[in-house]
């Protein structure tokens, strides 16, 4: 059995991996200054981005919740894998062969890697089965909905044969145990033993945002199948239906680029939209659209302004209207504008494409109406607006919808919209909306970030951050110089950096960071600054992380290196000036012709010459 992964390989894989690519699969990242990217934190819910990624350093840090680390810690936190699995996953991604130390500890695996492998093997099995004679019914099902072999291959659609153990036998032959297949949700346990969960069905692989198969959705094909019309993978360690969105792995790039997402109701609707050119379409997997789905989408969209769009496509029947109202209750958490689009004659995207072509599917988005208007119409639809009592009742039902709008520019406009819908005076509607707002109170989201920033208990050390540092010139110099060295030290003169960090800093927190940076070996080594941050003693490690991830004021990399070098020189000059002041005081206390006096005067001349040399170096 192999031992521990060789440290040189661990370092090499990290140096070859762009952390922005890994994080960018889950979080929409935007430029945030020289060498820095920013997005919505994946570790806590937030309205505006405070999650910084610095690709050159291979480091991320959230200024909201304090989470930070390198690419390995990101994978471990997001996917709940061990360190060994994180290294192996990234090595496989870049095609790097790992070497293991003989006699070391065996690689630790959580079992999640085996679940991913089992699902991938099952997806390949189902895909191959779609080409068999038995799968003719599945191919006809797809063909009748406008999907040819190319479309099926693009989405990985497959077929589960009717037999009780076809997939089970195939995967057992590949070395998977019954326990692993059961944990992956691929088999069920009956009185006569283990049997395939999916039988006689067309099967869609469900992938996470990184493209790994985590489960399946399957549709009934045969009349003698007494199971549900749609059957999904049950909850497993890697499949959480409240967090999964079908098609997001294919849609994420365009969702991030266009800041638009189209939420449809089923797998075939996602396929129809993508084939028609709406490549931002996704769907939930056997559950209603909810808060966890919003959290995932906001991070992928980069939902930090009202510029984005979220379009829901619901059937115009009672069930569709109910789904829209339920989505609105959660959709208010989007910063993006939310809309509802319903197909002509109640056709969903798949049927619309089949009946009227790709152009009709694309035109569906042109019929979208703001979610607020849709919800207002649903709220007042049950009232007789021809009567005074009906209008008053409708107003009281609809006013809370307008009262909860966060945008101060939208609310007065929708007060006027509601007044027109009801045929009432605008001021009467405004007063009812204001009364509703006072009665219900504004809803405030207090996620993990607010808890993380709450005042610590008596036994907890006060968290030191950049924001808590005194705003004095001395502290500002120390703060900015450390930020420059951590971010651009690999391009600075090593001798200059060493001289700058040689003397203690005046602020104790910054001095703790200085000490760790000074002792960090190999400043030219990739990842040195991340390792230096990890060695900073508490409670100052978060401060070091902020300095590494923060926005360094410069217009370019070269400008940043020049600025950081200038700050380092200022520290050197400050140290020389400090020593000179001490010697000028000392020379007053010793005889001028004494050996000590002569030694002090010699050192003063050396200091003046050294100071001038530093000044000349900068010019």
MARLUM-982626 format. One line per 5 residues: number of its first residue (from 1); their letters; for each residue x, y, z of C-alpha. Coordinates in steps of 0.5 Angstrom, whole numbers, plus 500, padded with zeros to 3 digits. Example, Ala and Ser with C-alpha at 12.3 -4.5 7.8 and 13.67 -1.06 7.14 Angstrom:
BEGIN
1 = as = 525/491/516 | 527/498/514
END
This chain:
BEGIN
1 = xxxxx = 500/500/500 | 503/507/498 | 505/512/504 | 505/519/504 | 505/523/498
6 = xxxxx = 512/526/497 | 512/533/500 | 516/536/493 | 510/533/489 | 505/537/494
11 = xxxxx = 508/543/493 | 509/542/485 | 502/540/484 | 500/547/488 | 505/551/484
16 = xxxxx = 502/548/477 | 494/550/480 | 491/556/479 | 487/557/485 | 482/562/481
21 = xxxxx = 481/556/476 | 479/552/482 | 475/557/486 | 472/560/480 | 468/554/478
26 = xxxxx = 464/555/484 | 464/563/485 | 464/568/480 | 470/572/481 | 471/579/478
31 = xxxxx = 478/584/478 | 479/587/485 | 486/591/484 | 493/589/482 | 493/581/482
36 = xxxxx = 487/580/486 | 480/578/485 | 473/578/489 | 467/574/489 | 461/572/494
41 = xxxxx = 464/568/500 | 462/561/499 | 463/560/506 | 457/564/509 | 451/568/506
46 = xxxxx = 453/575/504 | 450/581/500 | 456/584/497 | 463/581/496 | 468/580/501
51 = xxxxx = 472/574/499 | 478/575/496 | 483/571/492 | 490/572/490 | 492/567/485
56 = xxxxx = 500/569/485 | 500/567/492 | 495/561/491 | 491/564/497 | 484/566/499
61 = xxxxx = 481/570/505 | 474/573/506 | 474/579/510 | 467/578/512 | 467/571/516
66 = xxxxx = 475/570/516 | 476/564/512 | 482/563/509 | 487/558/506 | 490/555/500
71 = xxxxx = 487/551/494 | 488/545/498 | 484/548/504 | 479/550/499 | 477/543/497
76 = xxxxx = 477/540/503 | 472/545/506 | 468/545/500 | 468/538/498 | 469/535/505
81 = xxxxx = 475/531/503 | 482/529/506 | 488/533/505 | 491/527/501 | 484/526/496
86 = xxxxx = 485/534/495 | 492/533/492 | 490/527/488 | 484/530/485 | 488/536/483
91 = xxxxx = 494/532/481 | 489/528/476 | 486/535/474 | 493/537/471 | 496/530/469
96 = xxxxx = 501/530/474 | 504/523/477 | 504/523/484 | 510/519/488 | 509/516/495
101 = xxxxx = 514/515/501 | 515/508/502 | 513/506/510 | 509/513/511 | 502/513/513
106 = xxxxx = 497/510/508 | 493/515/504 | 487/517/508 | 480/517/504 | 474/519/507
111 = xxxxx = 470/514/502 | 467/520/498 | 472/519/493 | 469/512/492 | 462/515/492
116 = xxxxx = 464/520/486 | 468/514/482 | 461/509/483 | 457/515/480 | 462/516/474
121 = xxxxx = 462/508/473 | 454/508/473 | 454/514/469 | 458/510/464 | 454/504/464
126 = xxxxx = 447/507/463 | 450/511/457 | 453/505/454 | 446/502/455 | 442/507/451
131 = xxxxx = 446/504/445 | 443/497/446 | 437/494/443 | 433/494/449 | 434/501/450
136 = xxxxx = 429/503/443 | 424/505/448 | 428/510/451 | 431/513/444 | 424/513/442
141 = xxxxx = 422/517/448 | 428/522/447 | 426/522/439 | 419/524/440 | 421/530/444
146 = xxxxx = 426/533/439 | 433/530/442 | 437/526/437 | 444/522/439 | 448/528/439
151 = xxxxx = 444/531/444 | 443/525/449 | 451/525/448 | 452/532/450 | 448/531/457
156 = xxxxx = 450/524/458 | 443/521/458 | 443/514/459 | 438/508/460 | 437/503/466
161 = xxxxx = 435/496/463 | 429/493/466 | 433/487/470 | 434/487/477 | 442/487/477
166 = xxxxx = 445/489/471 | 448/495/473 | 450/492/480 | 453/486/477 | 457/491/472
171 = xxxxx = 460/495/478 | 461/489/482 | 466/487/477 | 469/494/477 | 471/493/484
176 = xxxxx = 465/497/488 | 462/493/494 | 455/493/496 | 456/498/501 | 459/503/497
181 = xxxxx = 454/502/492 | 448/503/497 | 452/509/500 | 452/512/493 | 444/511/492
186 = xxxxx = 445/506/486 | 442/500/489 | 437/498/494 | 436/493/499 | 430/488/499
191 = xxxxx = 428/481/502 | 432/477/497 | 438/482/497 | 441/488/493 | 438/490/487
196 = xxxxx = 438/496/482 | 435/502/484 | 434/505/477 | 431/500/472 | 427/500/466
201 = xxxxx = 428/508/465 | 431/513/461 | 437/516/466 | 440/523/467 | 446/524/470
206 = xxxxx = 446/530/475 | 453/533/476 | 455/538/481 | 458/545/479 | 465/542/478
211 = xxxxx = 462/537/473 | 463/531/477 | 457/526/477 | 453/526/484 | 447/522/483
216 = xxxxx = 441/521/477 | 434/523/475 | 430/517/472 | 424/517/468 | 419/511/468
221 = xxxxx = 418/508/461 | 414/502/461 | 407/501/463 | 408/496/468 | 413/500/472
226 = xxxxx = 409/502/478 | 414/506/481 | 414/514/481 | 414/518/474 | 421/521/476
231 = xxxxx = 425/517/481 | 432/521/484 | 438/519/487 | 436/519/495 | 440/524/500
236 = xxxxx = 447/521/500 | 454/524/503 | 455/528/496 | 448/529/493 | 444/534/497
241 = xxxxx = 437/535/493 | 436/542/496 | 443/544/494 | 443/541/487 | 441/544/480
246 = xxxxx = 441/540/474 | 445/543/468 | 449/548/472 | 455/545/470 | 454/546/463
251 = xxxxx = 451/553/464 | 456/556/470 | 460/559/465 | 455/563/461 | 451/565/468
256 = xxxxx = 457/568/470 | 459/572/464 | 451/574/463 | 449/575/470 | 443/571/468
261 = xxxxx = 440/565/470 | 433/561/467 | 430/557/472 | 426/551/468 | 422/545/471
266 = xxxxx = 425/539/468 | 431/535/465 | 428/536/458 | 426/543/459 | 434/544/461
271 = xxxxx = 436/540/454 | 431/544/450 | 433/551/452 | 441/549/452 | 439/546/445
276 = xxxxx = 435/553/443 | 441/557/445 | 439/559/452 | 445/556/455 | 444/559/462
281 = xxxxx = 438/554/464 | 438/550/470 | 433/546/474 | 432/543/481 | 432/536/482
286 = xxxxx = 426/533/485 | 425/539/490 | 422/546/490 | 427/552/488 | 429/554/495
291 = xxxxx = 434/558/499 | 440/553/498 | 439/554/491 | 439/561/491 | 446/561/495
296 = xxxxx = 449/557/490 | 446/561/484 | 448/568/487 | 455/565/488 | 456/563/481
301 = xxxxx = 452/569/478 | 456/574/482 | 450/577/484 | 452/583/488 | 448/588/484
306 = xxxxx = 441/589/481 | 444/588/474 | 443/581/473 | 436/577/471 | 433/571/474
311 = xxxxx = 428/568/470 | 423/563/472 | 419/559/467 | 412/556/471 | 406/553/468
316 = xxxxx = 400/558/468 | 396/552/472 | 395/553/479 | 401/548/481 | 405/553/477
321 = xxxxx = 402/559/480 | 403/556/487 | 411/555/485 | 412/562/483 | 409/565/489
326 = xxxxx = 413/560/493 | 419/562/489 | 418/569/490 | 418/568/498 | 425/566/497
331 = xxxxx = 427/570/491 | 427/576/494 | 434/574/497 | 437/575/490 | 440/582/488
336 = xxxxx = 438/581/481 | 431/582/478 | 427/577/478 | 422/575/473 | 417/570/471
341 = xxxxx = 416/567/463 | 410/563/461 | 410/559/455 | 404/561/450 | 398/556/451
346 = xxxxx = 402/553/457 | 407/550/453 | 413/548/457 | 420/550/454 | 421/542/451
351 = xxxxx = 414/542/448 | 415/549/445 | 421/547/442 | 418/541/439 | 412/545/437
356 = xxxxx = 414/551/434 | 422/551/434 | 428/554/437 | 426/561/436 | 420/560/440
361 = xxxxx = 424/558/446 | 428/564/445 | 422/568/444 | 420/566/451 | 424/570/455
366 = xxxxx = 422/576/451 | 415/575/455 | 418/575/462 | 414/580/467 | 417/582/473
371 = xxxxx = 416/577/479 | 413/583/483 | 408/584/478 | 406/577/477 | 405/576/485
376 = xxxxx = 401/582/485 | 396/579/480 | 396/573/484 | 395/576/490 | 389/580/488
381 = xxxxx = 386/575/483 | 381/572/488 | 378/579/490 | 372/583/486 | 375/589/484
386 = xxxxx = 368/592/482 | 367/593/490 | 370/597/495 | 370/591/500 | 374/587/494
391 = xxxxx = 379/593/493 | 380/594/500 | 381/587/501 | 386/586/495 | 390/592/498
396 = xxxxx = 391/589/504 | 393/582/501 | 398/586/496 | 401/591/500 | 406/587/504
401 = xxxxx = 409/585/497 | 411/592/496 | 413/593/503 | 418/588/503 | 421/591/496
406 = xxxxx = 429/593/498 | 430/597/493 | 428/605/495 | 427/606/487 | 422/600/486
411 = xxxxx = 418/601/492 | 414/608/490 | 414/605/482 | 410/599/485 | 406/603/489
416 = xxxxx = 403/606/483 | 403/600/479 | 398/597/485 | 394/603/485 | 393/602/478
421 = xxxxx = 391/595/478 | 386/596/484 | 383/603/481 | 385/606/488 | 388/613/490
426 = xxxxx = 396/613/490 | 396/616/497 | 391/611/500 | 396/605/497 | 402/608/500
431 = xxxxx = 399/609/507 | 397/602/507 | 404/600/504 | 407/604/510 | 403/601/515
436 = xxxxx = 404/594/513 | 412/595/513 | 411/598/520 | 407/592/522 | 411/587/519
441 = xxxxx = 418/590/520 | 423/589/515 | 426/583/514 | 434/582/516 | 438/577/514
446 = xxxxx = 443/575/519 | 447/569/517 | 454/566/519 | 458/572/518 | 454/577/523
451 = xxxxx = 455/571/528 | 463/571/526 | 463/578/527 | 460/578/534 | 464/580/540
456 = xxxxx = 468/574/543 | 467/572/550 | 471/573/555 | 476/567/554 | 476/569/547
461 = xxxxx = 482/573/544 | 479/580/541 | 480/579/533 | 485/583/530 | 484/586/523
466 = xxxxx = 486/591/519 | 480/595/520 | 482/595/528 | 489/598/527 | 490/605/529
471 = xxxxx = 490/610/524 | 497/613/525 | 503/614/520 | 507/609/524 | 502/604/524
476 = xxxxx = 500/605/516 | 507/605/514 | 508/598/518 | 501/595/515 | 503/597/508
481 = xxxxx = 510/595/508 | 508/588/510 | 502/588/505 | 507/589/500 | 512/584/502
486 = xxxxx = 507/579/503 | 504/580/496 | 510/582/492 | 516/580/496 | 518/574/491
491 = xxxxx = 520/580/486 | 523/585/491 | 530/585/493 | 531/580/498 | 537/584/502
496 = xxxxx = 532/590/502 | 526/586/505 | 531/583/510 | 533/590/512 | 526/592/512
501 = xxxxx = 524/587/517 | 530/587/521 | 527/591/527 | 521/590/531 | 515/594/529
506 = xxxxx = 511/599/534 | 505/595/533 | 505/588/537 | 500/585/532 | 504/588/526
511 = xxxxx = 510/586/529 | 507/578/530 | 506/578/523 | 513/581/521 | 516/576/525
516 = xxxxx = 513/570/522 | 515/573/515 | 522/575/517 | 523/567/519 | 519/564/513
521 = xxxxx = 524/561/508 | 525/561/501 | 521/568/499 | 522/566/492 | 519/559/493
526 = xxxxx = 511/559/490 | 506/559/496 | 512/562/501 | 507/567/503 | 501/563/505
531 = xxxxx = 506/558/509 | 508/565/513 | 501/567/514 | 500/560/517 | 505/561/522
536 = xxxxx = 503/567/525 | 501/566/532 | 494/567/534 | 490/572/535 | 494/575/529
541 = xxxxx = 493/570/524 | 487/573/521 | 490/580/520 | 496/577/516 | 491/573/512
546 = xxxxx = 488/580/511 | 494/583/509 | 496/578/504 | 489/578/501 | 488/586/501
551 = xxxxx = 488/591/495 | 495/594/495 | 494/601/492 | 498/600/485 | 496/600/477
556 = xxxxx = 500/595/475 | 504/589/478 | 511/593/476 | 508/599/480 | 506/595/486
561 = xxxxx = 513/592/486 | 516/599/486 | 511/602/491 | 513/596/496 | 520/597/495
566 = xxxxx = 519/604/497 | 515/602/503 | 521/597/505 | 526/603/504 | 522/607/509
571 = xxxxx = 522/602/514 | 530/602/513 | 531/609/514 | 526/609/520 | 531/604/523
576 = xxxxx = 537/608/521 | 533/615/524 | 531/611/530 | 539/609/531 | 541/616/530
581 = xxxxx = 537/619/535 | 539/614/540 | 546/615/539 | 546/623/539 | 543/622/546
586 = xxxxx = 548/618/548 | 554/622/545 | 552/628/550 | 553/623/556 | 560/621/554
591 = xxxxx = 567/625/553 | 568/627/546 | 575/624/546 | 574/618/549 | 574/611/545
596 = xxxxx = 566/611/546 | 565/618/543 | 570/617/537 | 566/610/536 | 559/613/536
601 = xxxxx = 561/619/532 | 564/614/527 | 557/610/527 | 553/617/526 | 557/618/519
606 = xxxxx = 556/611/517 | 548/612/519 | 548/618/515 | 552/615/509 | 547/609/509
611 = xxxxx = 541/613/509 | 544/617/503 | 545/610/500 | 538/608/501 | 535/615/499
616 = xxxx = 539/615/492 | 537/608/491 | 530/610/490 | 531/616/486
END
